[in-house]
Amino acid sequence: MTLHADPVARWECRVADLVALFSTIARTRMADVPVLNAALRVEALGFERSSSGDDAVDAGIGILITPWFMNLVHLPALRDDAVASVGRTERHALGGAVFDFIGAHEPAVGAFSACSLFSPMFEFADQAAARATALAVLGRLRTAPESTAIVATPSPQGEPLPVRRSFLFGRSAVRIAVP
């Protein structure tokens, strides 16, 4: 990783490092694992760095597509090598809903957290379909009113729907006002 004085260049490097890491994982650790969709490749979409101006707390959220998952990823603007957050849940509000992200650490990028959207990825025929879905999710998350939250209601089978999936795909979710 190259260290840049320019925060935008540094942020772009962070996202590029994330893509490089998961591309390497696809070729090594995940090679020949049966959950891979060979029609897909690793791609980062919609990563936007927050703009508080304080690198110590800035981060961004975007979507990472891989041949085995599609995740929302919360990536700190500066590399953090602390492994204390691995496996811990962080909550992030997006588009009027709160999502649970699980902490992770990889030596190539440091700490980050992820929220699964799809896994495995067999329902996507190609990269264009995965990309279109990711962009639609981002569009919905970034345009939903900030003053509402989504609460999952039971599905017709009586099982509660996961909040993030009911929000993203409009399934039987009830909007409630957040004070």
N, C-alpha and C positions, 0 to 999 in steps of 0.2 A: 504494500500500500504506500502510495506517495502522499506525503503530508503537504497540503496546500494552505497558504495564508488566506486565500479567498474562500469564504464560507460556502459559496455556491459550488465551486470546484471541489472542495472537500466533501460536500454532500453528494455530489455526483460520483465521486470516488467511492464513498461508502456503499452506495447502491450498486455500483459496478463490482465491488468486492463481494457483495452478497450474491450477485448473479454468478460470478466466477466460482465462489464456494459451492453453490448448489449444482453448477455444471460439473464440477469435479466430483461431487458426491454421486451424481447421476452416472458418471463413467466408472466410478470405483465402488463405493459401498453399496450402491443400488444396482450395479450391473447384474443383469440376469435375474433380478428379483421379479417374480410373476405379477406384481401389482403395477408395473410400469406400462404406460401407454406409449408405445413406440412412435406414435404420430405427433407427440408433443415434445417441446424443448423447454429449457429454463428461460423465463422471461420475467422481468420486473416491470410493473405498470403502475402509473399514477403516484409514485412516491413524491410527496411534497413535504419539505422541511417546514416545521413550525417556525414562526417568525418572532419569537420573543427577544432574539438578539443575544441570549445567554447560551453559549455552546454547552455549558454544563448541564442544562436541563432540556435543551432542544432535542427534538426527535421528529420523525415523520412516520406516516402510515401509508402503505401502499399494498398492492397485491403481488405475491410471488406465485407464478405458475411453474410447476415442475411436471415431469411425466407421472408423478405419483401423488401429488396434492396441489390444491390451490388454497393459499392461506392469506389472510390479512397479516401483515407483518409490521410491528412497531420497531423501528430501527433508530437508536440514538444517533444524533449528529456527530458525536465524538465516540470513538471506540472506548468501550468499558470492558476491562478484562475480569471484572468481579464475577465469580460463578455462584455467588450466594442466591441469586434470583432463579437459578435453574429449577424448573418444576413448580415454581410458585405462580399463583394466579395474579395478574394485574387486570384491573378493569379500566376500559377506555370507552368514553362516550363518543358515538359516531352517529350522525344522522338521526338523533332523537332516541337512540337505543344504547344500552350499555352492553359491551362485549367482553367476554373473558379471554384474556391472552395468557398463554403459558410461557414462562421464562425459559430461555435456552441460551446456550453458549457454544460457540465454535471457535477454535483457535484462530482461524483466518479472519473473522470479523468481530469477535468478542461477543458481548451480551446483546440479545434481542429477544423479542417475544412474538408469539404467533397465535392466531385464531383460525382454526380450520374452517374452510368453506366447503371444500369437496375433497374426498379421498376414499377410494382411489378415483382415478380420472377417466375411467372407461366410457363414461357417457359423452365424452367429447370426441367427435370424429377427427378433428384436426386442430392445429394451433389457432386458426382463425376463429373457430367456435369457442375455444377456451378463452381467447383474448376478448371476444365480443361479450362473453358472460362476465369476465372480470371488469371490463369497462362499464357494463350496465350496473354491476354491483357498486362500483365506485361512484357512478353518477347518482345512484339512489342514496348512497351514504352521504354524499356531499351536497345534496339538495333537499334532504328531508328537514322539516322544521326542527329547530333545536329545542322547542318548548314541549315536545311530547316524548313519551317513552313507549316502548312496545312491551306488552305482557303476553306471553303465549297462552292460548286457550286450548282445551283438549281437542284433539283431532277426532274425526268420526269414529275411530276405533277406540277412543277413550284414553289414548296416550297423549301426554302433553307434548306440544311441538317445541323444539329448541327455539329459544327467543331469536337467535340470530337468523335461523333459517325461515322462521315465520315472518320476520321483518323483511328479509331480502326478497322473499318470493310471494309475499302477500297472502299467506295462508292463515286464515282464521285468527288473525292477531287483533287485539283490542288496544286502541290508543287510549292512554290516560295522560292527563296533564301532570307535569312535573312542577312542583312549586319553585 
